[in-house]
Amino acid sequence: MKAEFVIIGGGVVGASVAYHLTERGAKDVLILEREAAQGSGSTGKATGGVRAQFETEINIKMSLYSLDFFKRWEFDCCYEPRGYLFFATDDRQFEYLKRNVEFQKSLGVKDVEVVDKKAIAEICPILNCADITGGSFGANDGFINPLAVMRGFSAKASERGAKIDFETHVLAIETANGKVKAIETNKGRIECEKVVLATGAWAKELAKTAGIDLPVEPQKRQIVWAKAAQTLPENLPMVIDIGSGFHFRPARDFVDSTANADNTEVLFAYPDPHEKISFDVNFDESFIEKVYEKAKHRAPFLFETTPILAKCRAGLYENTPDHHAILGGCGVDGLYFANGFSGHGVMHSPATGRALSEIILDGKATFLDVSCLSFERFAKGELLHETAFI
Ligand SMILES: Cc1cc2nc3c(=O)[nH]c(=O)nc-3n(C[C@H](O)[C@H](O)[C@H](O)COP(=O)(O)OP(=O)(O)OC[C@H]3O[C@@H](n4cnc5c(N)ncnc54)[C@H](O)[C@@H]3O)c2cc1C
């Protein structure tokens, strides 16, 4: 078997790469997915947050491009501009948020502003603001449906001729003389010269088969889903404590869209620093107690809610040492990475797909300079710095 372009991994990122390659006229595009359906990796676990409130230029620009894409797209991806509210509990954090807002505005982010304690209490009336020094609010940040994004990309890509083979587990990337030659799968060998590794948290092992040490590590992320006795405040945004990463937002059920019609369901979580590098995706019930303990002080309303165990979930972040994606080629000719999104892969999927298609077809991305996300940055010691990592 032969294919011109092979994409390994049929999550939102692989689907976006296929969409953008076929948009540019690529004909022979084959996605290989080891599961029987798409969305069983991190994409199916994502809550669907999208924001332009980042610290680094590249993350802000990736978000600006992607937000614009979601707004204009022919597919309904359920974009809801509910806003992201970051709050600080000391002056140093508040100064950090103020600097970020200035920088975001200078790059063209609209409707982002510094907010004082009074404004924060108005935006989020269930927050205990006693120790809050200030914050930032981005009105265009909000929510999307990760599965709808993935399906939209896939539908259009297949309409333009891309194929997807399910239950096809890629075992190795075969190389010779510094070039990709073929892919070994559980169903046999596929000859190809251009391969995109879009296997999310599972990328490292496959990269190793091509002799590349890809610094992408899996880390469990858990979300508590709960039901309140009363309706949530109207227009509740995503709310984040910049100090601890504790955050909450109204829940969206992407499987049953009739659920939460009464607006009583809420998600909350925080990045547990004790989570080890692991592929474990079992929800650990002891996390519920930890999160409620944080909610007790910050939002007593949340403390009064009842967890819905069946909807609590765990999935994998695909972390890199600087919490930025790895996009583009490497020392092996024909091998490209779209990995390491460190929890932002859904929101950045449009910019990622476009970047990869331009790098593969034109040699470099011109719609946006993504060279700072190259794999080589690790060898050169040119790591990026982003502390707004949640
Ligand atoms: C709890 C949680 C909440 C999140 N919230 C957000 C959010 O609000 N916003 C946001 O932007 N991001 C969020 N993320 C991160 C987001 O889910 C990921 O960054 C994104 O889904 C990555 O997409 P992907 O296509 O690269 O990976 P995946 O969706 O994991 O897809 C990779 C695919 O590769 C397949 N695969 C793996 N190995 C092989 C192999 N050897 N052969 C063939 N196929 C293989 C897998 O089966 C899988 O389908 C969240 C993640 C978690 C866990």
The ligand as an SDF file (V2000), in Angstrom:
LIG
                    3D

 53 58  0  0  0  0  0  0  0  0999 V2000
   -9.4960   17.3230   30.8510 C   0  0  0  0  0  0  0  0  0  0  0  0
   -8.9700   18.0410   29.6460 C   0  0  0  0  0  0  0  0  0  0  0  0
   -9.4740   19.3000   29.3250 C   0  0  0  0  0  0  0  0  0  0  0  0
   -8.9820   19.9820   28.2090 C   0  0  0  0  0  0  0  0  0  0  0  0
   -9.5190   21.2020   27.9080 N   0  0  0  0  0  0  0  0  0  0  0  0
   -9.0780   21.8560   26.7910 C   0  0  0  0  0  0  0  0  0  0  0  0
   -9.6380   23.1190   26.4480 C   0  0  0  0  0  0  0  0  0  0  0  0
  -10.5030   23.6390   27.1610 O   0  0  0  0  0  0  0  0  0  0  0  0
   -9.1870   23.7280   25.3070 N   0  0  0  0  0  0  0  0  0  0  0  0
   -8.2140   23.1620   24.5100 C   0  0  0  0  0  0  0  0  0  0  0  0
   -7.8390   23.7640   23.5050 O   0  0  0  0  0  0  0  0  0  0  0  0
   -7.6700   21.9800   24.8460 N   0  0  0  0  0  0  0  0  0  0  0  0
   -8.0600   21.3240   25.9630 C   0  0  0  0  0  0  0  0  0  0  0  0
   -7.4950   20.1290   26.2870 N   0  0  0  0  0  0  0  0  0  0  0  0
   -6.3630   19.6390   25.4980 C   0  0  0  0  0  0  0  0  0  0  0  0
   -6.8470   19.0010   24.2140 C   0  0  0  0  0  0  0  0  0  0  0  0
   -7.7650   17.9760   24.5330 O   0  0  0  0  0  0  0  0  0  0  0  0
   -5.6710   18.4480   23.4240 C   0  0  0  0  0  0  0  0  0  0  0  0
   -4.6220   19.3930   23.3430 O   0  0  0  0  0  0  0  0  0  0  0  0
   -6.1210   18.0650   22.0020 C   0  0  0  0  0  0  0  0  0  0  0  0
   -7.2640   17.2570   22.0610 O   0  0  0  0  0  0  0  0  0  0  0  0
   -4.9990   17.3700   21.2690 C   0  0  0  0  0  0  0  0  0  0  0  0
   -5.5450   16.8460   20.0780 O   0  0  0  0  0  0  0  0  0  0  0  0
   -4.7570   15.7380   19.2640 P   0  0  0  0  0  0  0  0  0  0  0  0
   -5.5420   15.4610   18.0520 O   0  0  0  0  0  0  0  0  0  0  0  0
   -3.3290   16.1450   19.1540 O   0  0  0  0  0  0  0  0  0  0  0  0
   -4.7290   14.4840   20.2610 O   0  0  0  0  0  0  0  0  0  0  0  0
   -5.8230   13.3530   20.5410 P   0  0  0  0  0  0  0  0  0  0  0  0
   -7.1900   13.8670   20.5530 O   0  0  0  0  0  0  0  0  0  0  0  0
   -5.3540   12.6320   21.7610 O   0  0  0  0  0  0  0  0  0  0  0  0
   -5.7120   12.4330   19.2740 O   0  0  0  0  0  0  0  0  0  0  0  0
   -4.5970   11.5820   19.0710 C   0  0  0  0  0  0  0  0  0  0  0  0
   -5.1140   10.3740   18.3460 C   0  0  0  0  0  0  0  0  0  0  0  0
   -4.0190    9.5510   17.9820 O   0  0  0  0  0  0  0  0  0  0  0  0
   -4.4200    8.2020   18.1070 C   0  0  0  0  0  0  0  0  0  0  0  0
   -3.2090    7.3880   18.2270 N   0  0  0  0  0  0  0  0  0  0  0  0
   -2.3090    7.3940   19.2420 C   0  0  0  0  0  0  0  0  0  0  0  0
   -1.3050    6.5440   18.9890 N   0  0  0  0  0  0  0  0  0  0  0  0
   -1.5660    5.9830   17.7820 C   0  0  0  0  0  0  0  0  0  0  0  0
   -0.8800    5.0370   16.9660 C   0  0  0  0  0  0  0  0  0  0  0  0
    0.2730    4.4930   17.3610 N   0  0  0  0  0  0  0  0  0  0  0  0
   -1.4400    4.6890   15.7760 N   0  0  0  0  0  0  0  0  0  0  0  0
   -2.6120    5.2500   15.3630 C   0  0  0  0  0  0  0  0  0  0  0  0
   -3.2860    6.1460   16.0970 N   0  0  0  0  0  0  0  0  0  0  0  0
   -2.7690    6.5270   17.2880 C   0  0  0  0  0  0  0  0  0  0  0  0
   -5.2820    8.1960   19.3570 C   0  0  0  0  0  0  0  0  0  0  0  0
   -6.1540    7.0930   19.3900 O   0  0  0  0  0  0  0  0  0  0  0  0
   -6.0360    9.5130   19.2150 C   0  0  0  0  0  0  0  0  0  0  0  0
   -7.2750    9.3900   18.5630 O   0  0  0  0  0  0  0  0  0  0  0  0
   -7.9690   19.4100   27.3990 C   0  0  0  0  0  0  0  0  0  0  0  0
   -7.4750   18.1510   27.7210 C   0  0  0  0  0  0  0  0  0  0  0  0
   -7.9700   17.4560   28.8260 C   0  0  0  0  0  0  0  0  0  0  0  0
   -7.4230   16.1140   29.1500 C   0  0  0  0  0  0  0  0  0  0  0  0
  1  2  1  0
  2  3  1  0
  2 52  2  0
  3  4  2  0
  4  5  1  0
  4 50  1  0
  5  6  2  0
  6  7  1  0
  6 13  1  0
  7  8  2  0
  7  9  1  0
  9 10  1  0
 10 11  2  0
 10 12  1  0
 12 13  2  0
 13 14  1  0
 14 15  1  0
 14 50  1  0
 15 16  1  0
 16 17  1  0
 16 18  1  0
 18 19  1  0
 18 20  1  0
 20 21  1  0
 20 22  1  0
 22 23  1  0
 23 24  1  0
 24 25  2  0
 24 26  1  0
 24 27  1  0
 27 28  1  0
 28 29  2  0
 28 30  1  0
 28 31  1  0
 31 32  1  0
 32 33  1  0
 33 34  1  0
 33 48  1  0
 34 35  1  0
 35 36  1  0
 35 46  1  0
 36 37  1  0
 36 45  1  0
 37 38  2  0
 38 39  1  0
 39 40  1  0
 39 45  2  0
 40 41  1  0
 40 42  2  0
 42 43  1  0
 43 44  2  0
 44 45  1  0
 46 47  1  0
 46 48  1  0
 48 49  1  0
 50 51  2  0
 51 52  1  0
 52 53  1  0
M  END
$$$$
